């Protein structure tokens, strides 16, 4: 049975259990001068689901079905540079303004005046900024894994950690062609290592290895003249939330498209910092929800993250709730679909109007 047939037959991640629905349909739409592939399911108020790196619309497979069953039109695009969506070649075609523009254009293509926007990882960055800059189109935001961060005083790459021996992985991603060559050598290994390595189980295994003295590496750092994967982090067995069919789907997409488009998001970090100067200090004024796992590298690695969450309402005064999932890693909506589905649906149903 392929992953789509299994998805069509399985609805156990729908916490409401209201309808038995078929698998999502896909189509191309025109948006912001490019074509976006969207997976969609259900009818009702639109909910836009923005994925992160290195994923695709498929990372929302459980949420599409649950949201549709709850009475919403769930729409998960392959973001610019991913999957069946267009992949502009130029690096400067992947700025935050392009990415927000894609989501606004998607609403226009759907003939939807407004929507709720949900994002994970890079999609969370996009969702926060879309809600912050276009509250007239995005009436609420739910963010997974990545909290909103204010614009800092210096270019992002200038403050990323680096030593004589290693550099932060986002610095490693800056040179065009380098990370692509490594990741495209064996996309299945790249995806499996990524999906397991920073999952809840992968993070626990990493900490256990450090405690035993078997691993002296620093999370997020890449050896100079070394590789991002180093020795791929492969599981002795797949975690319950991940199947061979899931890995095959992701690997097939990246084997066909490569990684240049997705990596170009990172190559615009400094450009985004420059472009967003006019909006420094602007807060999110629409209702917001934040969900993350306590084993997520985003939550565990940066110093001061616990304090940042305490102070998140300074930047998001309309924040309704912060939900931290015990034992969950970075792939929030895939590792813990039932809890994420229930939280998002409850949040949306509690919105005015």
N, C-alpha and C positions, 0 to 999 in steps of 0.2 A: 504493500500500500504506500503510495507516495504521500508527501507531507500535506498536499492540498486535500486529498481524499480523507486523510486522518482529521484534518481541521474541519472538514465539512461534517464529519460524524461525531466530533467531540465538542461538547458545549459545557464541560464541567468547570470551566474557568469563569462562567457567568454567575456572579453571586446572586442575581435576581431570579434566574431560571425561568424567564417569562416566555421565551419563544425558542423554537429549534430552527436555526437558520442555516442556509447553505454557506459555502465559503465565499470570501470577498471576490468581487469582480474587479477587473483592471481596465484602465483606458488612459489614453494620452490627452492632455489638455494644453492649450496655449496659455502661457503665463509669463509676463515680464520679458517677452521677446524670446523665450525658449519653450520647449515642450517638457512638461512634467508628466511622468507616469504616476497615476494614483491607484491605490487599492481602496475600495470603498464598500460599505455595507450598511444597510438600514436606511430608514427614513426618519426625518424629524430635524430638530435643530442641529447644525453642523458642529462637529468636533474635529479639529485638525490635529494630527499626530505627527510630530517632527522627530525623526530618528537621529542617532548620533554616529560616531565613528568606531569601528568600521562595520556598519550595519546596512539596513535597507528598510523599506516599508514592512518587511516580514517580521521585524522585531516587535511590531504591534499586533501580531496575528491573534493573540488572546484578547486584546482590548477591542479590536474591530468587532468581533463576535459579541462580546459582552455589552458594548455600547449600543450596538444595533438592537440587541434583545431588550435593552432598557429604553428604547424609543428614540435613539439619536441617529443622525447620519454621520457615521464615523469615516474619516478620510485620512489615509496615510500615504503621503507622497514618497516616492524615491526622491530624496533631496537633490538639488543641483549637483551634478557630477557623479551620481550614483545610479545603479541599476539601469532601467530603461529610459530614464530622464536624460536630457541633453547634457553634454559634458564639454563646456567651453574650454578651449586650450589655454587661454591667457590666465595667468595667476590673478590678475587684478579684476577678474570677473567673478570672484568669490568673496567679495567684501560683505560685511554685515548688511549693508544697504541693499545689495543684490539679493541676499537671502531673505530679508524681510519683504522686499519687493516681490519675490516669488510667492510668498504666502498671501500677500494682498492680491496679487494676480490670480491666485488659486481661488480666493473668495469670489472674485469677479467671474471667473470661469464657471463657478458653481451657482452664480447669480444669488449669492448670499450676502446680505448687507453686513452681517456680523457673524462671529463664531467664537467658540471657546478654543483656545490653543493650548496644546499639551506638548511638552518636549522632554527629551532625555539626552544627556551628554551634550554634544554640540547642538542638538535640537533644543535643549534647555536654554542655552545661550540665546538662540534665535527666538524662542518663545518669550523669554523675559523681555528682550529688546522690542519685539513686536508689540507686546502689551504695553510697554513703557512709552513707545513712540507713536503707536496707533491705537489708542484706547477706543477710538470711534469705530474700529473694525474688529478688535479683539476684546470682548467684554469680560473675559476672565482668563486666567492662566494657571496651569498646573505644571510644575517643574519637577523632574526626577533627576536625582543625583547631583546636579550642579546648582547651587544657590546663586542668586544675583550678587555680583560683586561690583562695587563702585569703580569708576575710572581712577586708576592710580596716577601718581605724579610723574612716572617715567614709562617709556616704552616697555611693553611686556617682556620682550626678549632680553632687554638689558638687565633685568633683575632675576632672570631664571638661574637656578644653581648650575655651576660648572666648576670643575677642578682641572688640574693638569692631566688627569687620567680619565675623566668622564664628563658628560654633559647631560642636561635634562633632555628627555626624549623629544620635547617640542622644539628644542634647538636642533637636534638631529634631523628632524623633519624639514628644516628650512631649506636645505640645498636640493634643488630639483634633481630628480633622477636617482638619488642615493637610496632613500627609503623605498622608493618604488622597486628598484632592482631587487632588494632583499625580500620585500613582501610578495612580489609577483613570481619569485622563484618556485614557490609551492603554496598557492593560495589556501589550500585546505589546511596545511599545517599552520599557516599564519592565523587563519580564523579560529581554528581549534585552540591554539595556544592563547590567543587573545580572550576568547570566550571563557575558557576555563581559568586562565591565569589570574584574572582579576574578578572572578566570581567569589561568592562567599566561601566555597570549599577551597578554591585556589588560593585565596588570601590566607585562610587558616593553615593550609599546607606550607605556604611560604614562611609564615611566622614560626611554625613548628621546626622547619629546616634551619632557620636562623638560631632558634633556641638550642638546637643540637649542634650548631657550629658547622652544618653542612652547606650553608649559603651565607656568604658575607657581602653580597651585593646590596645596593641601596635601591629601594623601589623607585621607578621612574627615571633612573640614570642609565645612560648608554655609554659603554667604554669608547674612548676615542680610538678610531681605526678599528672599532669592533662593530657589533650588530645590535639592532634593537631586540631581536629575539634571543641573542646569545644561544643558550641551549633552550630550544622550545619547551614551554611548560605544558606537557601533555599529561592528561589524567590517567591513572591506572584503570579507571572506568568512568564513563560519562555520568555527570550529575543527573538527577532525576528530571530536571527541567530542560535538558538538552538531548536531542536525538541525532542519530547519524543523518536522518533526512534533513534536519535543520542545518547541520554543518554542510551537507551537500548543496543545499540551496544557496547559502551564503557564498561558498567557494565557487559555485558555478557563476554567480553574478560577478565576482571580482576576477575570475579567470577571463571573463568576456570583456570587462570594462577596464581592468587595471585599477591602480590606486592613486593616479595623479590627481583627479578631481577631488577626492576626499582629502588628500594631503594639502591641497591648495587652501583649504580652510585655515590651516595652521600658518600658512605662508602670508596670511593677511592680518595676523595678530597686531603687528605694529601699525599697519595701514588703518585698521579699524580704530586703534587708539587715537590716531590723528583725526580721522573722520568724525569720531564721536565727541570731539572736544566741545562742540556747541551744546551738547546735551548733558554735560557733567552736572551732577547734582539733581537731575530730574528723577523723580521717584515713580514707582509703579502705583497707579491709582485705581486699578481694577481689582476685584477679588482674586486672591492667589492662594495656592496650595503648594507645599513643598514636601516631597517624599524622597527618602534615601535609605540605604542600608548602612548599618553600623560597621560592616566590613568593607565598605566601598573605599577604594584608594583615594577618591576625591575627598572623602570625609576624614580619612585617617592621616594622609600624608602632609597636607599643608599645615604649618604651625599656625595656631590661633583659630582654626576652623570652628572649634567648639564655641569660642567667644563670638565669632562672626555670626553663627546661628542665633545666639542669644540676642545679638544686635540687628538681626535681619529686618525687623520691623522699622528700623530707621530708613531703610531703602525701599521697603515694601510695607507701608503703613496699613494696607488693606489685607495683609496676610491673615488667612483664616486659621490655618493649622500647619504644624510641622509634624510629620509622621516618620519616625525612625524605625526601620524594620530589623529586628535582631537577627544576626547571622546572614544577612543578605549582602551580597557584593555589589559590583557596579552595574550589572545588567538587570536593573530593578524590575522592570515590567515583565521580563522573561523569567527571572528567578522566582518572583512572588506574584504571579498574575492575579490570583484571587483577591489578595489584600489590596493590590494596586487598583484593580477594577472596582472593588467596593468603595475605596476611598475617592476615586475620581467621580464615580456615579453619584455618591452621596454629596460631594462638593458641588457638582453641577446642579443637582436637584435642589440644593439649598440657595441657589442664586436668585436674586430678585427677578421676577418676570418669567 
